[in-house]
Amino acid sequence: MKKVTSIGGQALIEGIMMRGPKKSVIAVLKRDGEIVSEEMRFSTVKDKIKIFKAPVLRGAVTFIETLRDGYKALMFSAEKSGFADIEQAEEKKEQEEKLRKKAEKISKKKGIPQEEAFASLKQKQEDGGGKISSTLINIAMVIGSVLGVALAVVLFMWLPTTVYNLIASPFGGPQSLSGLKPIIEGVLKIAIFVGYLALVSQMKDVRRVFMFHGAEHKSIFCYENGLELTVENVQKQRRFHPRCGTSFMFLMLFVGIILGFVIQLVFPAVVSLKWIWVLIKILILPLVCGLGYELIKICGKYNNIVTRIISAPGLWVQRLTTKEPDDDMCAVAIEALKQVIPDDGSDLIDCKCR
């Protein structure tokens, strides 16, 4: 018997997080093949402030909280899988190589044995010279996050507007092609988004994350199709799901194009004001998130010609963000999914399509 569930997931480093209506669970594949799982507790402002459960508003809040909780889950999976240990070992090896090069220079300059110089440098590092306090680590993480946001603003806000102005320049400036501005910028954003995904999907570690992403989708489809959650049954399912976060990101780009048309019709003068236009696009991001969230919920609940057309681009892009998983990855997905399925069926959605 087919059903539609509200349970969703996220692929992690060597693991998967499943979020059900009552709890969230992370399952991680360790380097020795053991699967470990742990319940994660996430707070949501929607439980404290009811207005944030309203349509559109709930989408913006969910998007922000998903980024926050996803980062926490990602760090947990990196630690449990042993990935963090590998990174630390590689970093330690690089530091030792630098110390040895430095010790070699000191040895030649002062005429002391190279090993003695190396031991002295290493001792200074262990005594505090090479230690980084947790405060500095947190600062580095904040700086990294800020730089990530800045890069996103440049790639998806500033760059499309700059390229549009260059395209419009031979025709008389930004106002000359103002009717095409949202379409041109939208196409550029989509090209950047797809190009980025295609590029990172070639990286070995990212490809494994995308394989876990495929396992997440397959396991949810297996559950929705009413089949027993076994590796064999999960592997038979398709890996493209209409409620995927990739589809959500694509819908946000689509909604952004529509809102761009509306803003242009209401305030035509802003088209020629580059930085004002970029600022407006940043300010309407919560609205874009909210509308995209509502669209993806509709596409997951209804199956008709309209929702299939809306879902099609996102499902196509999932060919980049999901890969066929191996059996161990499917077992991880099953472990996480089983623990978040509620006994009372509160995860099931009243679907009008299947």
ZIWO-V869382 format. One record per residue. RES is the residue in one small letter. SS is DSSP state (H for helix, E for strand, C for the rest). OMEGA is omega as a letter, one per 40 degrees, with the letter a starting at -180 (none if undefined). NEAR is the number of other ideal C-beta (glycine too) atoms within 8 Angstrom. Layout:
BEGIN
((RES	SS	OMEGA	NEAR) (RES	SS	OMEGA	NEAR))
END
This chain:
BEGIN
((m	C	a	3) (k	C	i	7) (k	C	i	10) (v	C	a	10) (t	E	i	10) (s	C	i	8) (i	C	i	14) (g	E	a	8) (g	E	i	15) (q	E	i	12) (a	E	a	11) (l	E	i	16) (i	C	a	10) (e	C	i	12) (g	E	a	16) (i	E	i	16) (m	E	i	15) (m	E	i	16) (r	E	i	9) (g	C	a	13) (p	C	a	7) (k	C	i	6) (k	C	i	8) (s	E	a	13) (v	E	i	14) (i	E	i	16) (a	E	a	15) (v	E	i	15) (l	E	i	12) (k	C	a	12) (r	C	i	5) (d	C	i	4) (g	C	i	6) (e	C	i	6) (i	E	i	10) (v	E	a	8) (s	E	a	11) (e	E	i	8) (e	E	i	8) (m	E	i	12) (r	C	i	6) (f	C	i	8) (s	C	i	5) (t	C	a	8) (v	H	a	9) (k	H	i	11) (d	H	a	5) (k	C	a	5) (i	C	a	6) (k	H	a	5) (i	H	a	6) (f	H	i	10) (k	H	a	7) (a	C	i	7) (p	C	a	7) (v	C	i	11) (l	H	a	11) (r	H	i	13) (g	H	i	14) (a	H	i	13) (v	H	a	12) (t	H	a	10) (f	H	a	10) (i	H	a	8) (e	H	i	11) (t	H	i	10) (l	H	a	8) (r	H	a	8) (d	H	i	11) (g	H	i	10) (y	H	i	8) (k	H	i	10) (a	H	a	13) (l	H	i	10) (m	H	i	8) (f	H	a	13) (s	H	i	16) (a	H	a	12) (e	H	a	8) (k	H	a	12) (s	H	a	14) (g	C	i	9) (f	H	a	11) (a	H	i	9) (d	H	i	7) (i	H	i	8) (e	H	i	9) (q	H	i	8) (a	H	i	8) (e	H	i	8) (e	H	i	8) (k	H	i	8) (k	H	i	8) (e	H	i	8) (q	H	i	10) (e	H	i	9) (e	H	i	8) (k	H	i	8) (l	H	a	12) (r	H	i	10) (k	H	i	8) (k	H	i	10) (a	H	i	14) (e	H	i	10) (k	H	i	8) (i	H	a	11) (s	H	a	13) (k	H	a	7) (k	H	a	6) (k	H	i	7) (g	C	i	5) (i	C	a	8) (p	C	a	6) (q	H	a	10) (e	H	i	7) (e	H	i	9) (a	H	i	15) (f	H	a	11) (a	H	i	8) (s	H	i	9) (l	H	a	12) (k	H	i	10) (q	H	i	8) (k	H	i	10) (q	H	a	11) (e	H	i	8) (d	H	i	6) (g	H	a	6) (g	H	a	6) (g	C	a	8) (k	C	i	7) (i	C	a	6) (s	C	i	6) (s	H	i	5) (t	H	i	6) (l	H	i	8) (i	H	i	9) (n	H	i	8) (i	H	i	8) (a	H	i	9) (m	H	i	8) (v	H	i	8) (i	H	i	8) (g	H	i	8) (s	H	i	8) (v	H	i	8) (l	H	i	8) (g	H	i	8) (v	H	i	8) (a	H	i	8) (l	H	i	8) (a	H	i	9) (v	H	a	11) (v	H	a	9) (l	H	a	10) (f	H	i	10) (m	H	a	12) (w	H	a	9) (l	H	i	11) (p	H	i	14) (t	H	i	12) (t	H	i	9) (v	H	i	10) (y	H	i	14) (n	H	i	11) (l	H	i	7) (i	H	a	9) (a	H	a	14) (s	H	a	7) (p	C	a	4) (f	C	i	7) (g	C	i	5) (g	C	a	9) (p	H	a	12) (q	H	a	9) (s	H	i	8) (l	H	a	12) (s	H	i	11) (g	H	a	5) (l	H	a	7) (k	H	a	14) (p	H	a	12) (i	H	a	8) (i	H	i	13) (e	H	i	13) (g	H	i	14) (v	H	i	8) (l	H	i	12) (k	H	i	12) (i	H	i	10) (a	H	i	8) (i	H	a	12) (f	H	a	13) (v	H	i	10) (g	H	i	8) (y	H	i	9) (l	H	i	12) (a	H	a	9) (l	H	a	7) (v	H	a	8) (s	C	i	12) (q	C	i	7) (m	C	a	7) (k	H	a	5) (d	H	i	7) (v	H	i	10) (r	H	i	11) (r	H	i	9) (v	H	i	11) (f	H	i	14) (m	H	i	14) (f	H	i	17) (h	H	i	13) (g	H	i	14) (a	H	i	16) (e	H	i	14) (h	H	a	17) (k	H	a	16) (s	H	i	16) (i	H	i	14) (f	H	i	11) (c	H	i	13) (y	H	a	13) (e	H	i	10) (n	C	i	8) (g	C	a	7) (l	C	i	8) (e	C	a	4) (l	C	i	11) (t	C	a	8) (v	H	a	9) (e	H	i	6) (n	H	i	11) (v	H	a	15) (q	H	a	10) (k	C	a	6) (q	C	i	12) (r	C	a	6) (r	C	a	13) (f	C	a	10) (h	C	a	10) (p	C	a	12) (r	C	a	10) (c	C	i	14) (g	H	i	7) (t	H	i	13) (s	H	i	17) (f	H	i	13) (m	H	i	10) (f	H	i	13) (l	H	i	13) (m	H	i	11) (l	H	i	12) (f	H	i	12) (v	H	i	12) (g	H	i	14) (i	H	a	12) (i	H	i	9) (l	H	i	12) (g	H	i	13) (f	H	a	9) (v	H	a	8) (i	H	a	11) (q	H	i	14) (l	H	a	6) (v	H	a	6) (f	C	a	6) (p	H	a	8) (a	H	a	6) (v	H	a	11) (v	H	a	11) (s	H	a	9) (l	C	a	8) (k	H	a	10) (w	H	i	6) (i	H	i	8) (w	H	i	11) (v	H	i	12) (l	H	i	8) (i	H	i	10) (k	H	i	11) (i	H	a	9) (l	H	a	6) (i	C	a	11) (l	H	i	8) (p	H	i	7) (l	H	i	10) (v	H	i	12) (c	H	a	12) (g	H	i	14) (l	H	i	12) (g	H	i	14) (y	H	a	15) (e	H	i	11) (l	H	a	11) (i	H	i	13) (k	H	i	9) (i	H	a	9) (c	H	i	13) (g	H	a	9) (k	H	a	11) (y	C	i	9) (n	C	i	6) (n	C	a	7) (i	H	a	5) (v	H	a	6) (t	H	i	13) (r	H	i	9) (i	H	i	7) (i	H	a	10) (s	H	a	11) (a	H	a	8) (p	H	i	8) (g	H	i	15) (l	H	i	11) (w	H	a	7) (v	H	i	14) (q	H	i	15) (r	H	i	7) (l	H	a	11) (t	H	i	11) (t	C	i	14) (k	C	i	10) (e	C	a	5) (p	C	i	14) (d	C	a	6) (d	H	a	8) (d	H	i	8) (m	H	i	14) (c	H	i	15) (a	H	i	10) (v	H	i	16) (a	H	a	19) (i	H	a	13) (e	H	a	11) (a	H	a	17) (l	H	a	15) (k	H	a	8) (q	H	a	12) (v	H	i	15) (i	C	a	10) (p	C	a	10) (d	C	a	4) (d	C	i	4) (g	C	a	6) (s	C	i	7) (d	C	a	12) (l	E	a	9) (i	C	i	10) (d	C	a	5) (c	C	a	9) (k	C	a	5) (c	C	a	8) (r	C	none	6))
END
